[in-house]
Amino acid sequence: MRAVMATLSTAVICVLTVCCIHTGMVIGFSSVDETRSLLEQYNAHEGSHSSFPKIKGPKSKHDKIAIIGAGPAGIHMAYKLKAAGYTNVTIFEMKSFIGGKSVTRYHRRVPHEMGTVYAQPDYTEIYRLVKEFDAGRILPMPSPTVWINKEHPTPLSNLQSNLQILASLRPDITNVTVAAVYIQQAIGKYVGLHSQMFGSYEGELMPRPSSVVLSQLNMTFLEFLKFHDIEVLKGLIVSAMTAQGYGHIDEISALYGMMWVTPRFLTAVATPPSPEVKSVVKILSKGFQFLWSEIARQFNLNVKLSSPVRQVMRLKHSDGFYVKYWKCGRLHGAMFDFIITSPTMKFMSNVINFDPKAQELFSRTFNYYYTTTLADTDYGANRGLSPQDYFTFNINSKEESSVWVHRDSYSSLKYITDANYTSGMYPDGPDGLYTQSSVYYQFSKERPSRQTLTRKLKDHILNVEKATNLKIKDRMIWNYFPRYSVSDMAMGILWDIFDIQGEHGIWYIGSSVSFESVKSVVDYNNLLLRQFVCNN
Ligand SMILES: Cc1cc2nc3c(=O)[nH]c(=O)nc-3n(C[C@H](O)[C@H](O)[C@H](O)COP(=O)(O)OP(=O)(O)OC[C@H]3O[C@@H](n4cnc5c(N)ncnc54)[C@H](O)[C@@H]3O)c2cc1C
C-alpha cells in the first residue's frame, strides 16, 4: 500500500508540477491558467476599494492613549501610532514579558515556539516587520508528515494523504493525471467562488458581504465545500486550518474558513515545492516573541509590565477614562483620553464598563483550549518523514486532549527531512545529544486537567512514536481562538463590531474581534488605522 501511494504521489507531484509550469494546459472549468488569472485579478485589485465605514479615534496626537495588552496586537498598534506621531501611548501588560501568545522558550540553546510559530504568503506585514526590526531569518518549515491510522501508524506526506481523501471520495478516479486535474479544478473553483463572493480587498477581513452572500454562508466550512462539490480540498484545509486549532471543518463557520484560506494561501500550499521555494510555510530563526520584544525595544515603546488593568471607568464630566492597574502589590490609577483594548473582549467585560451594544456582541464569544508541551524523549522507532507530524486520526476522532501535532524544533530550523530525519542520523541540538526536544499540541473543548494531558501525552509517545524517557520541560494551556458561531458570523457580527469602533472612546483590537493569528491582528490594526478619520 505504502509503495503504491509513494508511486502515485510521485506521479502526481510530476503532473501537478507540469500543470503549474506548462501554463498552456487547459483543464476544464478552471485550467491552471484560469486559476492563475483569477488569482492575478485578486492580487491586482487588492486594496483598490473599501466599503468599511470611517471611524473615530484619538482626537489629538497628544491625547493620552492606554493600550491594554502587550501581545502582537497591542505592540503593533503602539508602534503604528508612535510612527504616525502619537506622543503619549502607554501599554499595560499583566504578564512580566512582552508577546502575549507569542512565547518562545529556549531549551538546549534552541528556540521552541510555545505559541505563534508559522507564517505563510499572506503574512506580508509580518515579513516587513521582521526585516525592519532585523528580528532574525525567515526560514522554510518542512511540510508535515500525516498519520491517518492509529492502529497501524504509517507516515504519509501531505500529498499522499490528500490523495487518500480523493480516493475515498471518488474511488472511480484511479488515473493520477485525472486526480491531479481534479484537485486543480477544485482549487480553481474555490478561487472563483471567493472572488465572486467578496471581490478583492486589502488585509484579512473582507468588507461586509451582501446579505445574499451572508445567507449563502450560513453553514459550516465542510457544508460549503460539499455544496460546491469541492470536498476534495478537505485534506488541504484540515492541515491549513483545523490542525492549527481553528476549528473542525464540520463545526467552524464557512466565513472564518474563507477569511483564513485565501486564494493566495490555498494556491500556495497546493503548489509543489521547488529548489527556490522549499516551503511556503515559514518559521523565524529567533522566534516570534523576539520580534515583538524588538519592536518595543527599538521603538522605545512605553510598556508597563506586570501591570494588570483591573478597572477602566468612564469619567462623568468629560470624555476621558480613569484606569486602575495593579503594580508592585498596590493599586495605581491614571487618566487617559482614549482606550485601545486587545485581550479577549468577553473577559474584558469584567474590567471595562462597555456600552450595552458592545457588551451584548462580546458576550457571544466562546473559545476552546490548545495546550503546548515542551518535552524531551529518546528518538522513537516511529519517526515521521519530517520534523513535524499531524495526527489526523486524533484530529478526526475529536477525542479531548489527544495529541494533534508534534514539532521537533531544532530539526525544523535545520530543515532535516526525509531519510535524514527518519533514520535519526543527526543529533537534535547544538549540544550533539540524540535526545529529541519537541513541542506537542493537545486540543480540547473543555479546560483540560494537567493529569489528563500528561496521561494522553505519555500514551501517545509510547504507542504512536514508540519512544521512551518522556521529560516534560514546560507546558502552556491556552484559551484559544475566541470565536463566534456559524449563525452569528452569518449575521455579520464581525462587521457589527467594526461599526462601533471608536464610538465610545474605545478601539477593540486583537484576535477576539478578528481571527487567531498574528497576521490577522496586524491586518485588523491596519484596517482600523486606514478607516480612522483624524481631525488634527
Ligand atoms: C499554541 C499556539 C499556536 C499558535 N500558532 C500560530 C501560528 O503558527 N501563526 C500565527 O500567526 N498565530 C499563531 N497563534 C496565534 C497568535 O499567537 C495569536 O493570534 C496572537 O498572539 C493574538 O494576539 P493578541 O495581541 O490579539 O492577543 P494575545 O497574544 O493573547 O495578547 C493579549 C495580551 O493581553 C494581556 N492581558 C490580558 N488581560 C490583561 C489585563 N487585564 N491587563 C493587562 N494586560 C492584559 C495578556 O497577558 C497578553 O499579553 C498561535 C497561538 C497559540 C496559543
The ligand as an SDF file (V2000), in Angstrom:
LIG
                    3D

 53 58  0  0  0  0  0  0  0  0999 V2000
   -0.2750   27.2790   20.6190 C   0  0  0  0  0  0  0  0  0  0  0  0
   -0.4570   28.4550   19.7110 C   0  0  0  0  0  0  0  0  0  0  0  0
   -0.0080   28.3870   18.3900 C   0  0  0  0  0  0  0  0  0  0  0  0
   -0.1720   29.4660   17.5410 C   0  0  0  0  0  0  0  0  0  0  0  0
    0.3370   29.4000   16.2760 N   0  0  0  0  0  0  0  0  0  0  0  0
    0.2460   30.4780   15.4810 C   0  0  0  0  0  0  0  0  0  0  0  0
    0.8840   30.4690   14.2140 C   0  0  0  0  0  0  0  0  0  0  0  0
    1.5180   29.4880   13.8290 O   0  0  0  0  0  0  0  0  0  0  0  0
    0.7880   31.5760   13.4320 N   0  0  0  0  0  0  0  0  0  0  0  0
    0.0910   32.6900   13.8470 C   0  0  0  0  0  0  0  0  0  0  0  0
    0.0330   33.6750   13.1160 O   0  0  0  0  0  0  0  0  0  0  0  0
   -0.5050   32.7130   15.0450 N   0  0  0  0  0  0  0  0  0  0  0  0
   -0.4490   31.6490   15.8660 C   0  0  0  0  0  0  0  0  0  0  0  0
   -1.0350   31.6740   17.0910 N   0  0  0  0  0  0  0  0  0  0  0  0
   -1.9620   32.7700   17.3960 C   0  0  0  0  0  0  0  0  0  0  0  0
   -1.3070   34.0800   17.7740 C   0  0  0  0  0  0  0  0  0  0  0  0
   -0.3030   33.8670   18.7090 O   0  0  0  0  0  0  0  0  0  0  0  0
   -2.3920   34.9890   18.3540 C   0  0  0  0  0  0  0  0  0  0  0  0
   -3.4320   35.1240   17.4400 O   0  0  0  0  0  0  0  0  0  0  0  0
   -1.8710   36.3720   18.6960 C   0  0  0  0  0  0  0  0  0  0  0  0
   -0.9120   36.2770   19.7160 O   0  0  0  0  0  0  0  0  0  0  0  0
   -3.0250   37.2450   19.1580 C   0  0  0  0  0  0  0  0  0  0  0  0
   -2.5050   38.4830   19.5560 O   0  0  0  0  0  0  0  0  0  0  0  0
   -3.3250   39.4360   20.5440 P   0  0  0  0  0  0  0  0  0  0  0  0
   -2.4380   40.5660   20.8410 O   0  0  0  0  0  0  0  0  0  0  0  0
   -4.6620   39.6590   19.9810 O   0  0  0  0  0  0  0  0  0  0  0  0
   -3.6040   38.5590   21.8400 O   0  0  0  0  0  0  0  0  0  0  0  0
   -2.5830   37.9250   22.8760 P   0  0  0  0  0  0  0  0  0  0  0  0
   -1.3890   37.4030   22.1770 O   0  0  0  0  0  0  0  0  0  0  0  0
   -3.4080   36.9550   23.6590 O   0  0  0  0  0  0  0  0  0  0  0  0
   -2.1450   39.1430   23.8120 O   0  0  0  0  0  0  0  0  0  0  0  0
   -3.0300   39.7130   24.7490 C   0  0  0  0  0  0  0  0  0  0  0  0
   -2.1850   40.2800   25.8820 C   0  0  0  0  0  0  0  0  0  0  0  0
   -3.0410   40.9490   26.8070 O   0  0  0  0  0  0  0  0  0  0  0  0
   -2.5670   40.6900   28.1330 C   0  0  0  0  0  0  0  0  0  0  0  0
   -3.6600   40.9530   29.0740 N   0  0  0  0  0  0  0  0  0  0  0  0
   -4.8000   40.2370   29.2560 C   0  0  0  0  0  0  0  0  0  0  0  0
   -5.5710   40.8150   30.2100 N   0  0  0  0  0  0  0  0  0  0  0  0
   -4.9050   41.9140   30.6290 C   0  0  0  0  0  0  0  0  0  0  0  0
   -5.1900   42.9320   31.5970 C   0  0  0  0  0  0  0  0  0  0  0  0
   -6.3180   42.9270   32.3140 N   0  0  0  0  0  0  0  0  0  0  0  0
   -4.2820   43.9120   31.7990 N   0  0  0  0  0  0  0  0  0  0  0  0
   -3.1260   43.9400   31.0680 C   0  0  0  0  0  0  0  0  0  0  0  0
   -2.8140   43.0010   30.1400 N   0  0  0  0  0  0  0  0  0  0  0  0
   -3.6950   42.0040   29.9180 C   0  0  0  0  0  0  0  0  0  0  0  0
   -2.1360   39.2320   28.0490 C   0  0  0  0  0  0  0  0  0  0  0  0
   -1.2650   38.8910   29.0950 O   0  0  0  0  0  0  0  0  0  0  0  0
   -1.4650   39.2020   26.6790 C   0  0  0  0  0  0  0  0  0  0  0  0
   -0.1060   39.5120   26.7590 O   0  0  0  0  0  0  0  0  0  0  0  0
   -0.8350   30.6370   17.9960 C   0  0  0  0  0  0  0  0  0  0  0  0
   -1.2550   30.7220   19.3100 C   0  0  0  0  0  0  0  0  0  0  0  0
   -1.0600   29.6500   20.1700 C   0  0  0  0  0  0  0  0  0  0  0  0
   -1.5120   29.7550   21.5880 C   0  0  0  0  0  0  0  0  0  0  0  0
  1  2  1  0
  2  3  1  0
  2 52  2  0
  3  4  2  0
  4  5  1  0
  4 50  1  0
  5  6  2  0
  6  7  1  0
  6 13  1  0
  7  8  2  0
  7  9  1  0
  9 10  1  0
 10 11  2  0
 10 12  1  0
 12 13  2  0
 13 14  1  0
 14 15  1  0
 14 50  1  0
 15 16  1  0
 16 17  1  0
 16 18  1  0
 18 19  1  0
 18 20  1  0
 20 21  1  0
 20 22  1  0
 22 23  1  0
 23 24  1  0
 24 25  2  0
 24 26  1  0
 24 27  1  0
 27 28  1  0
 28 29  2  0
 28 30  1  0
 28 31  1  0
 31 32  1  0
 32 33  1  0
 33 34  1  0
 33 48  1  0
 34 35  1  0
 35 36  1  0
 35 46  1  0
 36 37  1  0
 36 45  1  0
 37 38  2  0
 38 39  1  0
 39 40  1  0
 39 45  2  0
 40 41  1  0
 40 42  2  0
 42 43  1  0
 43 44  2  0
 44 45  1  0
 46 47  1  0
 46 48  1  0
 48 49  1  0
 50 51  2  0
 51 52  1  0
 52 53  1  0
M  END
$$$$
